[in-house]
Amino acid sequence: MIDLKGKVVLVTGSSRGIGATTALTLAQVGAAVILHYGQSRSQVEAVAQRIGSEQCFKVQADFAQPQAALTLWQEALSWRGHIDVLVNNAAIMPAAEVDQAWADWSTAWQTTLQVNLIAVADLCRLAIAHFRSRGGGIIINLASRAAFRGDGPEYMHYAASKGGVVALTRSIARGFAKDHILAFTVAPGFVHTDRIAEVMAERGADYVTQDIPLGQPVPPQEVANLIAFLAAGLAPHATGATLDINGASYMR
């Protein structure tokens, strides 16, 4: 049912976690995948090796730099000459306490918004122009349940950035459906990535699972499956929707 043969998909943050699993899943259903990474070259090379050199292309970019999205997009386009689906997955989550030094607080907010929202918006802008020239395309932006229920005080900036991603995606869906451009948001809760596994080891599993009725973090494969479904364009009238995947820990 899900067939992405002939499609080129750009996945940001492909070196690990949700991004790596998504890239592998998209490749398994036929997509040619552009693997973006920030610093984790060895990890993205491991992902690329599993996919195969003919079916993927690696691109490095540091989204904390204001021009990085433009450079990334141009390099990504050079591979096959077109992109059909953009998956904005890359994000950061540094802590920022309200009582820490002002310079540290400010840097955390500005860098988080740059990486999690402004770079996402930049890539969406570039994708919209490209998709218009090709008669359509699909944008899938990763947000978080934190966009709706908030997060801990030390992660207010993260929640704010993800709230912005939701509003951005909805605006794209409303504004560019006439151009056959679809836009979706995927909003996970805790996902069982290496980072969350470390948190569970340090603080105990209950710290993560206590408010998840299903009793465990979301497996990355489930998020990847959802992204693959959306990337296949099988539900175009769901454009603008936010799809929650959090084990019933938050429902709207």
Stockholm file with secondary structure:
# STOCKHOLM 1.0

chainA/1-252         MIDLKGKVVLVTGSSRGIGATTALTLAQVGAAVILHYGQSRSQVEAVAQRIGSEQCFKVQADFAQPQAALTLWQEALSWRGHIDVLVNNAAIMPAAEVDQAWADWSTAWQTTLQVNLIAVADLCRLAIAHFRSRGGGIIINLASRAAFRGDGPEYMHYAASKGGVVALTRSIARGFAKDHILAFTVAPGFVHTDRIAEVMAERGADYVTQDIPLGQPVPPQEVANLIAFLAAGLAPHATGATLDINGASYMR
#=GR chainA/1-252 SS CCCCTTCEEEESSCSSHHHHHHHHHHHHTTCEEEEEESSCHHHHHHHHHHHCTTSEEEEECCTTSTTHHHHHHHHHHHHHSCCSEEEECCCCCCCCCTTSCHHHHHHHHHHHHIIIIIHHHHHHHHHHHHHHHHTCEEEEEECCTHHHHCCCGGGHHHHHHHHHHHHHHHHHHHHHGGGTEEEEEEEESSBCCHHHHHHHHHHCTHHHHTTCTTSSCBCHHHHHHHHHHHHTTSCGGGTTCEEEESTTSSCC
#=GC SS_cons         CCCCTTCEEEESSCSSHHHHHHHHHHHHTTCEEEEEESSCHHHHHHHHHHHCTTSEEEEECCTTSTTHHHHHHHHHHHHHSCCSEEEECCCCCCCCCTTSCHHHHHHHHHHHHIIIIIHHHHHHHHHHHHHHHHTCEEEEEECCTHHHHCCCGGGHHHHHHHHHHHHHHHHHHHHHGGGTEEEEEEEESSBCCHHHHHHHHHHCTHHHHTTCTTSSCBCHHHHHHHHHHHHTTSCGGGTTCEEEESTTSSCC
//
